[in-house]
Structure formats: structure tokens, C-alpha cells
Amino acid sequence: MALKHLGWRAGLFALSLANSEAIANVNHDNVPQYLHIQEVTLDKALQHVAERFAYAYVANPKLLSHSDTVSLNGNYGLHEALAYLLKATPLTYIINDQGIVIKAKPAVEATAIEEVRVKGIRGSLNLSRKGKRESKAISDVIAAQDIAAYPDRNLAESLQRISGMSITREAGEGRQIILRGLNPDFTLVTLNGMPVLANNDSPMDSRTQRDRDRSFDLNLFTSDLFNQIQVLKSYSPTLPSGGMAGVAALSTARPFATPGVHATFTQQVGANQYANGVSSRSSAVVSATKGNWGGLFSISYGARNSQEQGANTFRWRQIPPDGADISLLDDDIAAAWEAQTLWIPRGNRYSVWRSDMRRLGAGAALEYKDTQSHITLDWIYGKLASTRQENHLYPRGFNSTPIIEDKTLVTALEVNEQNEVVFGKFENARVGTENRYQQVATRFEQWVVNSENALSNTWRGLGVFGVQQASYDMPTSIRAYMRGESDVTLDYTQDYYFADIRYADDLTQGGFWQMNELDAEQYGSSSHFVYGKYTLEYQPSSHSVWQMGMDRVHFESKTNYLDIQDMLKEEWKTTAVEVPLNASYGFSAHPKVSWLALRPRAAFEAFDVSTSAQALASSFEIDRQEDNTVKEIRTSAFVQHQWQSNRWTFLAGIRSELDETHVQVVQDDIKRSYTMNNFIWLPHVAANLRLHESVYRLSVSQSVGYPQLDTLTSQVVYNPLTQMLYSPNENLSPFTAYNIDLSVERYLAGVNRVSTNVFAKLIDDIVVSQRAALNIDSLSAYEQFIIADIDPDTIRGKVTPQNAEEAFIYGIEGTLQWEMPVAEMLPLASPYHLGLVINASYTQGDVRYYNENTGEALERKALPYLSPWLANVTGYLEGYALSLRVSATYRDSYIARVDSNTLTDEDETGFEPSLYLDAVFAYQMDDHWEWRIEATNLTNEREIQYSNSNHRPYNTTVSGRNYTLSLSYRL
């Protein structure tokens, strides 16, 4: 019989989805809770008990028709409370993985009770509420139903609903996570209990292509492969190190989470405002349990076309009008330009980035569970492959301005109050196109075994062993350039961040263009983890738990890169070469203007040039080459004690860790290597107080973050322009963070709750580039080789990374969940609930930046990625059949980086505030079928990247609105 026809009432409190990486819990059922129940119906009393012990509660209302009221006052365990309430009734109870089930005693004929699945946003909020309430750490939880209830295309978008969490985006889709304003490198991601790492990249230079880091790019996986995400904001010695900001613990689905036979199949189709074609995604999850064994298999495959379009610059620079005729300009403006006091926009491009993405994810779980043991074997595989095309149109003359030397006439120029050129007319100006084709793919695979064994009544063993392999490959990345001449008008006065750029000629004609140059590059990186951990847990009483254990991490990261630029440029500079007809086509994807574009592969073929950078290396000069390896071995031991009473929980522990880092860099066909060793202690103390419906938490800890991989593998270089020697530092230490967290949580009736976290972090040993005097005697053999032909007296110094700075970060985070029933709002059988979920945070913190070219100290500014204000607001209306959700996500402005290579143009670059609006409408046709309409990026939000602290235009893009229709069947 269907749930809605039975009319059951279920207090949808969550299942226990305990993460093996979380701090050990004393069995919550056995811990007495203070219960005060005064003269209420049995139904109300049972709901109250279920809520106190954070369990789902299911019963047939006919069994609870007993009219007498009951009372209960005092400290009771779960079993004691249930037995007391039911002692005078013909009812009994069972407690299983699904929760508390009230049923008739065997002597009485009982009405059959069907399984009740927690579903919808209200069920998800209960699951999240339970996970947060039961955790001994300061944390937030997103459960499986919560992931499914929102229009999240991947895990990053799921995580943006946690207070203090923000994300970076590519083509409007979430990619990396930032917790409490710290670099994505410092949020450790674990998957089924072990650390993981997988990278892809951005197609945009301004967003840093080929970014090799320690973060996990979460757009690799769709959300429906996962069962729970727990973000641990306070550190514990039982957790792997490296999460200086926190730990995002991901868990895939397992069969005993929903015992029995289950299957879910989903088909989704969608469209984007700008991209051609229809996106689609198919997914299936099948699980079954029998006796002590369970198995699960899940798979998801999707194809999506994306398109970002916009306007961008190459930053602004104070440069002279070399070669341009400026005689028609006002004398004051002409003189200011000659004196190089005007800021000139360079590049002035219209751009379109297109990507054909194919995302495959698959997972399997084998689970064994009895009263003494719980063992799982989890496998997950992911692949994100893309074919990317870029098309850019821009004036491409002197210093990437429209100027052609001794030919261009500037007829008009306007300057704003910041001395920025915001309008200009150029006759006989240079025009250029850039056309890029790339093939990229990220692959990820993990096998992991989790075991839990009761060794005796007081001893328990918990083990984790896993391996992970990930790779990012860009085998083909080629660019073809054309040039032409036209009159050009630049106008930043109408829309400062999206310039109006006009051309006098028809840019779609083949005769207008000539070939200019070809570029090619190849890139590949891989990461490999082997992880083992074993914990012994000793519980001498219900109030005390000792944990002691060891873990070991083997991590290896490899990178190779080859870049060849300006092929055939010199030949084509002196000889006009026509554009091959079979390699060109009319391009009209940009809303402002159409032009002739190149098909890069056809262009390379037309001029008999290989698309492989490796093959071209023997014929053309290599612009840049990298080949390096980092191997890290961490051996750790930890001990932690937990003491718990009815109200108090105290935790204290310490972790000791020995780190060995081996670095190998191939430079000039010479292999250089060095080794670093560090020993660290990570202490932690915490206290939790439970008073009625409130939980108070305090945590004081020490955590670490590791230097960036690019810092460890930097090459030895002498720059004759700066007269500096640049070298890696073979004695770097990890970053150290001293953390204090205070949390107050109030759990009210139903799904209602409110919580506030206050935190502070003092981060020491931050790595910055500093200059030291040159000491020839202390240089390595390779450093002496690099400067062998240089007079030492002309070298100004040596710049190396040093653990030399600190930063202080503090903030406040808040969450509010509030719901009210809407009686008979619609003429349907089930009641409706109107709710609001608000997550918001405010964070502050700064650090001193350094000029990596000179080693000189710069200003103190906000940390990179730190947005002071973050907020996510979700409103929902939900009944059994119909549900509606609207969600808004706000991210404040933030600094992306201070790049020494661009200090001539800007003192920083960053992003302006953004607001994304999403909506979901779902209809449950019956117990098996559901269809959903999802809409994301409803405002077609602009992603505005600025240049310099006065926020000049850099890169502005829009990615379009997305609409999706999906149909799901649940067996």
C-alpha cells in the first residue's frame, strides 16, 4: 500500500551515516538523555524521544489510537525510554538502520508496515541535522537526499550551501571549494576515508591554465554517486593532515544504508542559452542486501555543451604611442600619452570559449555486516573529457593595442578620472584573431577497504586501506593566428566591463585576413595515493573511549609540459600568406560581432605542421619545458581520549607525524633532486555541552598545510633583466595553523534549528619569495652551473621561497532552518510545508604579499580567495507529490592572486561579487515515478574578473541560463 494512502506519520530524523574518519562516537543509544514529557499523547511522546536520540520514527497511526496521555521525566537511554512508554500498551519496537519502528506485539495481529524512505528536502534537512548534532567535531553535513534535492551538477555546487564555503566556477559550473577564505589547496578532500587528489584546469589564461595544486576538482563527479558529504571544520588528530582550512569527507553509497532490493534510474535532458545541442545525463543505482551481505552498483554518464562568451583585456599598461600618429588629439592628452601617464587597455578582445564535455562516473560497493564486523570494499571511477575551442577577436598591434607603427592614425581619445583611456578611434589599425583547439581529459580511480571489528566487549579495531590513481592529460593544444587591418573604435564608456568594440570592415571575408603564426603545447600530470590506517578503540565504560593508531601516506605527483610558440611567424611577417579556405569559416557565436575564424587542426594540416608539440620539438625552438616529480611519505601516530557524561563530552589527543618529501626536476636534460624532512606535533582539545535542545562546542587545535607543488618543483633560473638568481628552497616546512572554534547549536521542533560558529586561525610559516645576498660558496653545483659565465659581482641577489610570513583569520558563520506547515494550501491529500534555509558567513584576514621577481615585500591585503561575505538562501514549499525550491548563492569580491609577472600592469587581480539563482520544481507521480524541472543561473550572472586594486576591466563572461528536465524511476 502506498505511503500516502496509509497516512503514516514519520518524524524524519536521519539515519546514522557515520564517517570512519570522524571522531569516534560512544553509542548514542546507550547515553542517557534528559527527557521531560508532560501529559502528551503516545504519538507525541514517541516523536519527542526519537528527536532526542536523532532517529527516524515510523508507526501506523491505527496502532497509536490509545487515548491515554503519558509522562516521562528524568535521564533515560533510548531503549529504557521506549520500554517505559510502551509498557502499558500492546505495542513493541525495533531499532534498525532505518530508525525506530513501532509495531504490535506478536500476540496481537499486526498491520503490515512497509518500508518508509526518507525523501525530499525535509528528509534531507533531517539527515543533515542528525549528522551535525551527533558529530563530536564542529561540522556540517549534506546527505544524499539533500544532494539530490538541489539542481547540483557536481559536488562543488552541493558544497556551496555550507556556511563558510565558496566555490570557483568554469562555464558557470562549480569546480573548486574554498573553506573559510583559504586557498583550495588547504581543504583536504577524503573519499571513503582516504585522502584524494584530482585536477583538471581552466581553459582561460586569466584563470590560470594548467594549475597544478593539491586541491580536488569536484566537477569531475556528478552528485548522484555520493551518499554524504561531511565538512569537518575543527581538526582532530584522528584525521589525515593537510586540511588547514578543514576536511571535506565524501562518502559513496553503500547497500546497507537502504537494506533490501532497490533500484533508481534517471534520464535527464537539458539546454543552455548559448550552447548548441541538447545536454543529457543517464544514471542508475542498483543495490541489494541478503543476510549479512550487500552489493551496490552505480553509474552516471552525461554529455554537455557549454559556451562562455565575453569581453576581456590583457590588463592595462602605461605605454607610449610608439609609431602612432596622435597629431589630431588635444595637446594635453597627447602629452600625457607621450609621458606614459595614461593607462592603455591592451587586448580589447571579444572571446568565446566552447566545450563539449563528457562525464562518466561509476561506483561499486561490496558490504558485509554482522554484530561483530562491518567491512566494505568501495570502488569509484570518474572521467571528465572535453574538446575545447576558443575564438578571440582583438586589435593586435604594438603592445596588443590597435597601433601599427608608422601607419595608425588616432583620431579621438577620451580619458576618465583615473587616467584610463576609455574611448579611442584608430584608423588603419591592426586586427587579429586567435583560434585554439584543445583535447583534455581527467581520469580518477580509487579502491578502498574500510573495516570495523569488535575484538572484545571493550576493544574495537578500525582499518582503512586504499589506493588512488588520477591523471590529467592535454595531448593536443594548438593555436592558429590571423592578422588584418581596419579602422577600430574602442568604447568603455557605455559598459565599463564589457567594451563596445567596432570595426569598419567586414571581418567575415577571407580576403581581409592573412596568416600570422602557429603555437602548440602538450601537458600531463598525475597523482598517486597509497593510504593505510589502523585504529584501536578501547571503551572501558559507556563514558570513556580511547583511540590510538597509525597511518601512512605515500603520495606521488608527476608533471610534464612542453610549449612551442611563434612557429612560422618570421616567415609570414615578411610574406603575406592567405588563409586556407578549407581551414576557415564564418563565426557568429559572439553577440557583438561576426568574423572569420580558423579551424586550427585544418590550418596546421594545410601548412604541413604537426599538431604534436613533442614532434615539433626537433624542428622549432622550445619556449618552455617542465618535467618534475614530487614524492611524499607521511608516517603518523595518534592517540585521543573521549570522556562523555549525560551532558558533557571532552576530547583530547595528539598526532605526531614524520614527513619525507623527495623532489626531482629535469632541467637542461639534467636531473636535479633534493629531500626535505619535517617532524610535527598536532595537539587537540575539545569540549561539547548538551543542554536540553542546545549543543555548545569548543575546539582548540593545531593543523598544517603543505607548500604548493609548483613551489617545490621550481627551476633554477638566472634573469639578466632583474640580475637575480631564482632557486627552490630545500628546507621548507609546512604551514602551521593554530585554531580556535566555538559553536552554539539550537535544535528546535521538526527540522528547525539555528547554529552559530565563531572561529579564528593564526597561520604561521607561510611561504613567500624573499631575497638574500648571493653567497657563491653556498650555491649548489647546478646553481653554479647556471651562472658559470656570469660575473658574480653583477648578480644582485638570490630569490628563494621562505617560511617567513603569518596571517590571522577570524570570522562568524551562521545557519538557520525554519519551517511551518501550510494547512490545505492546495486541494491535495497531504499537508504542505513552507521552509527557509539560510547559510551565511563573514570572514576577515590578510597577509603580506611579496614580489617574486625581486623578493621585496609588498602590501598587506586580504588572502587570495577570501570573500568577506558569503550567503546561500533556499526557500521551499513541499508536500508529498509537489515540491518547489528556489536557491540564491552570493559570493563577495575576492583577490585571485598577486602575480609578480604582471606587477607592471596591476597590483592584484580578483573577482567582483556574484549572485546565482537556481530553482527546482518536482512532481512525485506515485511511489515510483518522479519528474523534475531544474533551472540554474537564472540571472545569467556575469563573472567579472578585475585588474588592479582600482578594479579595471580584465575578463567579463556570461555562460547562459540552463534548463533541465529529468524523469526518475525508483523500484
N, C-alpha and C positions, 0 to 999 in steps of 0.2 A: 504494500500500500504506500502511496506517495507521502512524503513528509507533510506536505501542506494539507492533505486530506486527514491525516492522523491528528493534526493540530498540536503536535508536541511542542513543549516549551523547553528550550535548551539555553542554559546560561553558557554562552560561547566563550568560555575561558580556555586558554590554549593548551595544546599538547606540550609535553616536555621534549624539546628538541635539543638536548644538552650537547654542546660542542666539546669534544675531547680536549680542546686547547683551553677551555675556560677553567677558572679556578675550581678545585674540587668542591662539590656540594655535599653536605650532610643530607641524607634522605629527608626531603621536606615533609613527607607524610608523618614521620616519626617525631618531628619537632613540634611540641605543643604550641598552640596559638591561643591568644586570649580571645574568647568568644563571649559576646554579650547579646543574647537573643531574648527578647521580652515579648511574650504573648503574640506570636505571629502564626500564620498557617504553616503547616508542614512544608508546603511547597516553598514558601518564602525562606523558612529556616534552612532547608537543604541548599537553596541558591546561595544563601549567605555563607554557609560552610564551604561550598565549592569555591566561592570567590576568595575566601580567606586562604585556602590552600591552593588556589590557582589551578583548578581543574575544570574541564568541561563537565556539564551535568545534564543527563538525559533521563527522562521519565515519561511514561504515558500518563496524561492528566487524569485518566479514569482511576488510576491507582492511588492518586493523591486527593481523592474527593473526601477524605476523612475531615470532618468539620471541626474537630477539636484543635485548639491552639497549643503551641508548645513554647517552652522557655529553656534557655541554656545560658549559664553564666560561669566562667572560670577558664582555666587553661586545659585544653584538650588536644590530643593528637587527632589526625583525620579519622582513623578507624574508631577511636573512642567516641568522637562526636557523632558519627553516623550511627553507631550501635545504640547510643543513648536516645537519639531522636526516633529511631525506628523500633525500639524495644516493645512498644505497646501497639504496634501495627502488624498486619500480616505481610510486611514487606522486608526485603533484604537488599543488599547492594553487592556490586562487584566493582573493582577498580582495575582498569586495563589501560593500554596505551592511548585509548580514545578518551578516557576520563571516567567519571562516576556514572554507573548505570543503576537505576533503581528498578527493581523487579519484584514480582510476587514470590513469596517463599514456595518451595517445592510442593507443599501440601495444598496449595491453592492453585487453581487453574489460572495460568498467567496469559495475558495477551502478548502475542509475539511483538518483539521490539526490533525494529530494523536498525541498521547502522545509520548514524547521523554524521554527515560530513560537515566540518566547519568550512563555510564558503563565504564569498563576498567580502566587502571591505570591513564589515563589522567583525566577521570572524578573523580577518587578518589583524585588525587592531587588538583583538583579544590575544592572539598569538604573540604579537609584538609586546603587548603589555605584560604577559606572563614571563617572557624571556627577560625583559628588563627587570622585572620585580624579583625574579629568583636569582639573577646573577649576583655574585659577590663583588664583581667589578662594576665600575661606572661604565655603562654601555648602553647601546641602542640596538634593537633587533628589528629586522624586516623578515617576515615569514613568507612562506611560499604563496599563500593566498594574497598577501599584500603585493608581492611581485606581480602576480597575475592580474590584480585589480586595477593597475595603472597602465597607461599606454607606454610602457618602457620597452624600448627596442633592444636595450642591453643592460648589463649590470651597473654601469656607471650611472645611468639615468635612474635606476632604482635607488642608488645610494644618495642622490641629491636631496632626498626627503628626510635625511637625518640632520639634526641641528648641528651646525659647525662644519658641515660637509658641503663642498662645492665641486664642480667638475669643469674640465676643459671640453671643447666641442670641435668636431670635424664634420663639415657638411650638415651642421645642425644636430648631429648625433653625439651623445656623450662619449668621452674617451678615457680621460684620466681623472682620478679623485684627489682632492686636496682637503686634508683634515686640519682644522684649526689654523689655516693660513700657512701651512708648511709645505715645502716642495713635495710633489708626488713621490719622490724617492724615499721620503721619511714615513710613509704609511705602508707598513708591511702587510702584504696580502698572503693569507694562508688558504689553502684549498683542501678540505677534508683533513685538516690537522697539520699540514706541512707547508713551509714557505714555497712560494712560486714566483716566477718572473716570466713575462712575455711582452714583447714590444712590437708595435708597428710604427708608423710615422705619420707626419703631416705632409700633404702634397705642397704646402706653401712654405717658401723660404722664410717669410716673416714669422711663421710659427715654428721654425726650426725643423727642417727635414733631417732625416737620419739621426734622430735624437736617441743616443744610447744611454739608458739610465737604468735605475733599479726599480722602476715602477712597473705595475702590471696594467697593461692597457685593456680596460674592461669592455671595450667594444668588440673584442674577439668573440664573446659568447652572447647569445640571446638569454633573456632572463628565465625562460621557462625550463631550463635544465637544472635549476637550483632550487633547493628546499628552504634554505635560510641564509641570511646574512646577519652576522653579529659584529658590530663595531665596538671594540674594546678601547675605551678612551683612557683608562688608567692601566698602568703596566703592572704585570705580575711576574715574578721570577720563573714561573712555570711556562711562560710564553717564550717563543723564539725571540732573539734580539733583533734589532734593526728597525723596530716600529717606534721611532722617536716621537712621531705625532700620534700613533695609535696602531691598532691591528684591525684589519678588515678580514674577519674569518668567514669564508664561504663554505657552504655545505651543499653537496648534491643530494638528490632524492634517494631514499632507501626504502625497501619494501615494507619493513615493519613500522614505518611511520603511518601507513594505512593498511593494516592487515587484511588479508583476503585477496580476491582477484579484482584488479582494477585496470582500466584502460582509458586513455584520453587521446582523442585525435582532433587536431585543429588545422584548419585551412584558412589562410589569410591572403587577401589581395589588397593592394593599395596603390596610390598615385601621389606624385609630388607636383607641386605647382609649376616647376620649371623643367623637371626631367622628362625625357621621352619614355614611353612604355609604361607597363604596369609592374609594380613590385609584387612579390609573392613570398609566402613562407608556409611551409608544411611542417608539422611537428606531431610526434606521437610519444606517449609514455605508457608502458605496459608493465605491470607488477603483479606478483602473486606470492602468497605465503602458504606453507603447508607444514604443520607441526613446528619444528624448530628452524626450518629453512625458508628463506625468501630470496626472490630474484627480481631484478628490475632492469629494464632497458628503455632508454630514451634517445630520440633523435630529432634533430631540427635542421632544416635546410631552407635557406632563403636567398633570393636574388633581389637586389635593389639598385636602381639607378639614381644617382644623386647629381645635383648641379648647384654649385655656388657661383654667384656672379657678383661683380662689384667693381670698385674703383680703388686704385692704390698708387702710392708714390714709392720712390726709392729713398725716402726721407728727404729732408730739406738741408741745403748747404749754402754757406756764404761763399759764393764763387763769382769771378769776374765774367763779363760778357765777351769772353775771348772770341774774336773772329766775327762778332755780330755787329751790324750797323745800327747804332742806337741814336743817330743824329736827330730823329724825329721826336724823341722823348723830351719831356721837360728837363731843364738843366739840373734841377735838384735830384730828380730820380736817377738821371744818367750818372751824375757824380756819385750818388750813393751806391749805385751798382758797380761803378769802377772802383770805388773804395772798399768793396766787398762787405758792406754793412747790411745788404738786403739778404733775406732768406729766400732762396730759389727752390721751388718744388722740382724734384727730379723724378723721372719715370713717367708720371702722369698717365698711368695705364688704365685701360679697360680690360678686365680679365674675366675668364670663365674657366672654372675647374669642373670637369665632369668625371664621374667614376662609375664603373659597372662593378658592383660588389657582389660577391657570392660568399655566403657564410654557412658553414657546416659545423654542427655540433652533435656529438654523440656521447652517451654515457651508459655505463652498466654497473650494477651493484649485486654482489652476492653476499647474503647476510645469514649468520647463524646466531640463534639466541635461545638460551635456556636460563634456568635460575642461577647458574654458576658462571656462565660465559656469554660474551657478546663479541662476535668477530665479524668484521665487514671487509670485503675487498671491493674497492671502487676504481673504476677506470673512466677517464674522460678524455675526449679528443675534440680539438677545435681547429678550424681552418678558416681564415678570412683572406680571400684573394680578390684583387682588384686590378682592373685595367683602367688606367687613368689617362685622360687627355686634358691638356691645358692650352688655352689660346689667349694671347695677350696682344694688344694694340697700343702703341705709345710713340711719342716723339723720342727719337733715339740718336740725338746728335751729341754735341760736346757735353761731357759730364751728364749724359742722359737727359739733357734739355733739348728743346727743338733746334738748337743752333747748329748750322753748317758753317764752318769757318769761311769767311770772306764771301758769303753768299746770302745769309739770312738777314732780313730787314725786320727790326722790331718796330711796329707802328704804334703800339699802345701798351702801357704798363700801369697797373694800379697796385698800391701798397697799403696794407692795413696798419693799425696802431702798433702791431708787434713787428713791424718792418718785414712782413711776409708778402711776397708777390702773390696776389690773389686773382689777378686778371692780366692777360697778355695776348697780343696779336702778333703772329710771326709769319712773314712771307718767305716763301722758298725755304721751308723748314724740313728737317729730316723726320721721316716717319719709319717705324719699324714694327715687325711682328715677331713674336716668339711662339713657337709651337712645340709642345712637349708630349711625348708618349712614354708611359711607364707601365711595367708589369711588376706587381708586388704581391707577396703572399706571406702571411704569418701562420705558422703551424705550432700546435701545442698538444702535448700528450702527457698524461700522468697516470701512474699506477700507485695505489696506496692501500696499505692494510692497517686497520685500527682494531685493536683487541682490548678486551676488558675481561679479566678473570678473577673470580673470588678464590683466593688461595686458602682462606680460612674464614672464620667468623669475623676476624679483625683485620685481615690483610687482603689487599686487592692489588692486582697488577694491571697497568695500562700501558699499551705499547702502540707506537706509530712507526711504520717504515714505508718509505715511498721513494719513487724516482720520477723525475720530470725532465722532459726534453722540449725545448722551444726553439724556433728559428724564425728569422725574418730575412727574406730574400728579395732583392730587387735586381734580377738578372739583366733587365733592359730598362734603360732610362736615356732617351735621346731627345735632342732639341735641334730644330731647324729654324733659321732666322732669315727674314727678307728685309729689304730696305726700299724706300721710295722718297719722293719729295712732294710736299703740298703746303698750302697755307694752313696754319693751325691757330685756333683760338682756345685758350685755357681760361676757365671761369670758375673760381672757388667762391664767388660772392653769393650765388643763389643757394647752394648747398655746400657748406664748408667741408663736409666729409664725403661728398660724392660729386666730384667736379663735373662740370659740363665741358666736354672736350669736343670741338668741331673741326672737321676737315673740309677744305674747299673742293677736293677732287673725289671722284667715285673710286673708293678703295676696293671695290669688288672686281675691277678689271685686271686681267693678267698682265697687260702691257704696262701697268703702273709700277710693277714690282720687279726687283732684281734679287738674286740670292746674295746672302751676306756671310753666313758661317754655319758650321755644324758642331755640336757638342755631344759627348757620350760619357756615361758613367755606369758603374756597377757597385753594388753594395750588398753585404751579407753580414748577419750577426746571429749568434746562437747562445743559448744559455742552457745549462745542465745542472740539475739539483739531485743529490742523493741525501736523504734525510732519515735519521733513526733516532728514536726517543723511547725510553722506558722509564716508567714512574711506578714506584712502590707507594701504596697508600695504606697507612696504618690508622685504624679507627678503634681506639681502646674503649670508647664510650660514645653515646649519641651526641656528646658535647665537644668531642675533640677529634681532630683529624690531622695526621702528619703526612706530608708528601715529600718524597725525596727521589731524585732521579738524575739521569744524564741524557744529553742529546748531542748529536754530532751532525754537522752540515758540511757537505762537500759541494762547492759551487764553482762553476767554470763559465766564463763568458769569452767568446771569441768574436772578433770583428775584422773584416777586410773591406777596403774601399779603394776604388780606382776612378780617377776623374781626368778626362781629356777634353780640353776646350779649344775654341778658335780654330778648328780644322778648316782649311781652305780659305781662311779669312783674308790672308795677304794676297792670294791669287785673285780672289773675287773683288778685292778692293780696287785693283787697277784695271780689271777686265770685267765689264758688265756681263753677267750671266743670267739668262732668262729663267723664269720659274718653269719647271717641268709641268706640262698640262695635266699629266696623269697623277701628279702629286698635289694638286691644288683643288680647292672647292670653295664655293661661296659660304660664308659663315654668318649666321644671323641670330645666334643664340643670345647675344647681349642686347638689352632693350634700348641702348643709346645709339648704336651704330652697327652697320654690317661691313664686313671686309673679307678679303681673300685670305684663306688660311691654308696651311700646308698639312699634308699627311706625312709626318716625319719618316715613317718606315719607307714609304714610296720615294721620298726625297733622297734618303740615304742610298736606296737601290738605284735611283736614277744616276747618281754620281759614283756608283760602284764603291761605296764606303760601307764597311761592316757596321752593324748595329751593336757589336760586342766590343766593349771597351778593352777587354783582355786581348782581343785580336788586333786592335788598333794600336796597342802599346808599343809594338815594334816599329810602327811607321810614323807615329806622331809623338810630340813631346808630352810627357805626363805632367799634368798640372798639380795633382795631389794624389798621394798613395798612403794607405794605412794597412797594417797587418799586426794585430796585437791580441794578447790573451791575458786574462786575469783569472787566477785560481785562488779560492779562499777556502780554508778549513777552519771550522769553529768547533771546539770541544768545550762543552759546558756541563756543570754540575749545579744542582739547585736543591734547596730544602725550604719547606714552608709549613707553618703550623697554623691551623684554624681552630679557634675555640668558639663555640656557639651556645648561647643560652636561649631562653624564650624570646628575648628581645635583642640581645647583643650578639654580634659576630666580630671577632678580632682575627686579623690575619697578619702574620709577619714572616718574612722569608728573605732569602738572599740567593743570588746567582753569581757564580764565578765562571769566567769564560776566557779561553785562550784562543786568540785569532792568529792565523798564519795566512799571509797574503803573498802570492807569487805572481809577479808581473813580467811579461815578456813582450817586447816591442821590436818589430823588424823595421829598421831604418837604414837606407842606403845598402840594402842586401846584407846588413849586419844584424844579428840577433842580440839584443841587449836584454838583460834580465836583472831583477833585484827582488829581495824578500823583505817583508815587514812583519814584525811580531808585536802583538799587544796583549796585555792581560788586564781584564777589567772586573770590577765588582759591581753588582747591581742590587742594592737593597730595596726593600719594600715593606711598608706597614700600612694597614687599613683597618677601619672600624665601621661597622654598619649597625644602626639602631632602628628597630622596628617598633613603632608605637601606633597601635590600632591600624589605621589605614595609611600611615605615613612611613616612609623609609628615609633615613638620614645616612649619608655615606661620606667618609673622609678617607682619602688615599694620599700617601706621600711616597714617592718612588724616584728611582733613577733609571734612565733609559739611554740608549745610544742610537746613533745613525752613522752610516759608513760613508766615506768620501765617494764622490761621483766617479764612475768608471772612466770617464774621459779624463779626469784629473790624474788618475793613476797611470794612464797609458799615454800621457802627453809626450811628444817628441822633443829631443834636444835640438834647439834651433838658435842660430845667431842672426839677428835682424840688423842689417847695416844702417837702416834708416833711424832706428832708435838707439843703435850701438849697444844693444843688450843681448845677453845670453839667457835663453829660456830653457829650464830643465825641470824634470819632475823631482819630487821630494821623496826620498826612500825611507823617511822616518815619520810619516804622517800617522796620526792617531784618529780614532773615531770621534765624532761629535758626541758630546755628553749633555744630557738634559736632566735638570732637577725639577721634578714635577710635584705640584700640589693640586688636588682636585677635591671639591666639595659639592655634594649633590643633595637636593631635597626633593623627594617624590611624594606625591599625594595621590592615592588610589581611591576613587570615589565609586559610586554605584555604576553598574553596567560597564561600558567601555571608557567612562570618563576618567581622566587623570590629568595631572599637571605636574611638571617637574622643572627644576632649575639647576643648572650646573655652573659653578664658578671655578675657573682654573687659572693657573699661572705656570709658566715654564721659563727657567733660566737656562739658556743653551750656551755651552762653553765649547772652546776648541773648534770654532767654525773655521773652515779652510778658506783663506784668501791669498791672493798673489802679492808677495812683498819683495822688495828689492834689497839686496845685500851687496857689500863690496866684493869685488872679484878677488878670490884667493886661488891663484894658479895651482899651488901645491895641493889644494884640497879637491881639485877637479878630478872627475873620473877619467879613465882612459879615452872614453868616447867623447866626452866634453872637450878634452884637449885635442882630439882628432878634428872636431868641428871647427875650432878656432886656430888650427895649426898655422894657417897662412895670414893670421891677423895680428897686428901689433897689440899686445896686451894693454899698452898704455891708452889705446883708443877705445877700449871697452869700458862703458860707463858703469856696468854692474851686472849682477846675475839676479834674475827674477824667478822665484820658485814658490809653489803653494806652501802655506804655513798654517798651523793651528793657532791663529792669532786674534780671533775676534769672538765676541759674545753678543747675545741678543736676549732681550726679556720680552716675553709674550704673555698677555693676560686677556681674559675675555669672560663672557657670560653667555650661556645657551639656555634656551627655554623651549618647552613643548607643552601644548595644550590640546587635549582631546575632549570634545564636548558633544553630547548627543541628546536629542529629545525625540520622543515618539510623536508621530503625526497621525492622530486618530482619524480614520476614514477620510484620508486626504483624496484617495481615488476609490472608485467603486470596485475594489478587488478584495479578495478574501483576506489577504494577510495585511498586518499593520505596516506602516512605513516609519522610517527613522530618518531624521534630518540631523546631520552632524557636521562638525568642523574640526579640522586638524591643522594646527599651526606649529611650525618649527621655525625658530629664529635664533640668530646669534650675533654678537658684537665682539670683535677681536681687534686688539691693537698690539703692535710690536714692530721694532725697527732694528736695523743692522747697518754697520758702516760698510760701504762698498769700496772696492779698490780697482784701480786701473791696471788691468792685466798686462798692458804693454809697458808700463813704466814702474809698476809696483807701488805707486803713490796712493795714499788714502784719499777717498772722495767723500761725499756727503753721507750722513746717516739718513736712511729712508726706510719706508715700510719694506718688510721682507717680500721677496718675489712670491707671487700667487696669493698674497694675503688681501682679501676683500674685507673691509671693516664690517659691513652689514651683509648678512645672508638671511633669506626667508623663503619658506615654502608654505603655501596655504592651500588646503584642499577642502572643498565643501562637497558633501554627498547627500543624496536622497536615495534610500534603499529600502526595498521590500523584497518579498520572496522572488517575484518574477522580474520586476523592473528595478534598475538602478541607474543613477546618473552621478558622475563625478566631474568636477572642474578643479583644475590644479594650476596654480601660478607659482613660478620659481623666480626669485630675484637674486641677482648677484651684483654686489657693488663693484666699483672700479678697482683695478689692481695693477701692480707693476709686474710685467712678464720677465724682464731681465734688464740688467745694465751691462751692455756688451762693449767691451773695450775696442772691438774692431769698428764700432760706429760712433765713438765718442766725438769724432769730428762733427757729426751731424746732430747727435742727441745725447742727453744725459741719462735717458731711460726710455723704455718703450713699455706699453701696457695696454689694457683694455678698458673701455668705458663700461658703465653699468648695463646690465641686460635684464630683460623680463620675458620669460617664456610662459605661454599659456597653452594648456592641454585640456582635453575633455574626452570622456568615455560615456557612451550610452550602451547599456547591456540589457538584453531581454532573455530570461530563462523560460523557454517554451514548455519544458517539463523537466523531470528529474535527469534527463539525458542530454537534451539539446539546448544550446545557448548561442545566440549571435550577438555580436558587438560591433559598434561603430566607434572608431577612435579618430581623434583629430589632434595633431601635435603642431606646435609652433603656429598657433592660430593668428598671432600678430605679425608673422613673417619678420621676426626680430632681426634687427641689424646687429652684426658683430663688428664693433668698431675698435680697431687697434690704433692707438695714437703713437706719435713720435715726439719725444722730448716732454719735459715736465709741464710745458705750457700746452700740451695736448694738440699738437699739429696733426693733420690727417696723415695716416700711414696706410692702413688697409681696412676698407669697409666692404663687407659682404652680406648678402642675404641668401638663404638656402631654400626658401619657399615653404608653403604650408603642406602638410602631409595628411592624407585621409586614408583610413584603412577599414575594411570590412572583414570580419572573421566569423567563422562558424565552428563550434566545438561540439564534440560528442563524447560523453562520459559513460562508460559502462559500469 
